[in-house]
């Protein structure tokens, strides 16, 4: 098992897509060591798009499976970097 992977996720329309995204993360919670979410915040409004950085742990097939599952969600684009 390795934790030397990073998954970058772009979420469009996070108000509508966050629930399904969170369901996938919860289902895979034991495989995710770190999660960092970022979105633009301004006085007048809050951005509806965001970036999420995940640090999964597992073998390459586990990580690829998570990325594929995320990419099946509407409004989600996920890519990973293998740092092994």
Secondary structure by P-SEA (a helix, b strand, c coil): ccccbbbbbbbccccccaaaaaaaaaaacccccbbbbbbbbccccccccbbbbbbccccaaaaaaaaaaaaacccbbbbbbbcc
